[in-house]
Amino acid sequence: HVLGALPPDIADFVLDGSVCGELTPELASAVTDRPDAAELLETCVRLGLFLDRFEGPHGVVYRWHTSFAKQCVDIVALDAARAAACHR
């Protein structure tokens, strides 16, 4: 229900980004292949999409809520090529 209510580009970003429980903006860009990943992470936080933002000693870190991330990972796993690309 949550993903279906989002614009398609944000829903795709969330699905791809959820393969990592914790993300930095740089890691999110690498995993999702999106140069605008930092902005999308902030958008997800503003929208209340089960993503928390923390200031770490080396910069900003984002952490998905576990149960939401698990369901997203299960959806991504249905497409083996997509899952492999995110993990690569």
C-alpha positions in Angstrom: 0.0 0.0 0.0 2.8 2.4 0.9 4.8 1.9 -2.4 1.7 2.1 -4.5 0.9 5.5 -3.2 4.3 6.9 -4.1 5.4 8.4 -7.5 7.0 5.6 -9.5 10.5 7.1 -9.4 10.4 7.3 -5.6 8.9 3.8 -5.2 11.7 2.4 -7.4 14.3 4.2 -5.4 12.9 2.9 -2.1 12.8 -0.7 -3.5 16.4 -0.6 -4.7 17.7 1.3 -1.7 16.1 -1.0 0.8 18.6 -3.8 -0.1 20.9 -2.0 2.4 19.6 -1.6 5.9 21.8 1.5 6.4 22.8 3.9 3.7 25.0 6.9 3.2 24.2 9.2 0.3 27.2 7.8 -1.6 26.1 4.2 -1.0 22.6 5.0 -2.0 23.8 6.4 -5.2 25.9 3.3 -5.9 23.2 0.9 -5.0 20.4 2.6 -6.9 22.5 4.0 -9.8 20.8 7.4 -9.1 22.9 10.6 -9.0 20.1 12.3 -7.1 20.1 9.6 -4.3 21.0 12.1 -1.5 17.9 14.3 -2.4 15.7 11.2 -2.7 16.8 10.0 0.8 15.8 13.4 2.2 12.5 13.2 0.4 11.8 9.8 1.9 12.5 11.1 5.4 10.2 14.1 4.8 7.5 11.8 3.5 7.8 9.6 6.7 8.8 6.5 4.6 10.1 4.4 7.4 13.6 5.9 7.1 15.5 7.6 9.9 18.3 10.1 9.5 21.3 10.1 11.8 24.4 12.3 12.0 27.3 9.9 12.3 31.0 10.7 12.9 31.6 10.5 9.2 28.5 12.2 7.9 24.8 11.4 7.5 23.5 7.8 7.7 20.0 6.7 6.9 18.4 3.6 8.4 15.3 1.8 7.1 12.8 0.5 9.6 13.5 -3.3 9.6 10.0 -4.6 8.9 9.5 -2.2 6.0 12.9 -2.9 4.5 12.3 -6.7 4.8 9.0 -6.4 2.8 10.8 -4.2 0.1 13.6 -6.7 -0.1 11.1 -9.5 -0.6 9.5 -7.5 -3.5 12.9 -6.9 -5.1 13.8 -10.6 -4.8 11.0 -11.4 -7.1 13.1 -9.9 -9.9 16.4 -11.7 -9.7 18.2 -9.4 -12.2 17.1 -6.3 -10.3 18.2 -7.8 -7.0 21.6 -8.8 -8.4 22.1 -5.3 -9.9 21.4 -3.7 -6.5 23.8 -6.0 -4.7 26.4 -5.6 -7.3 
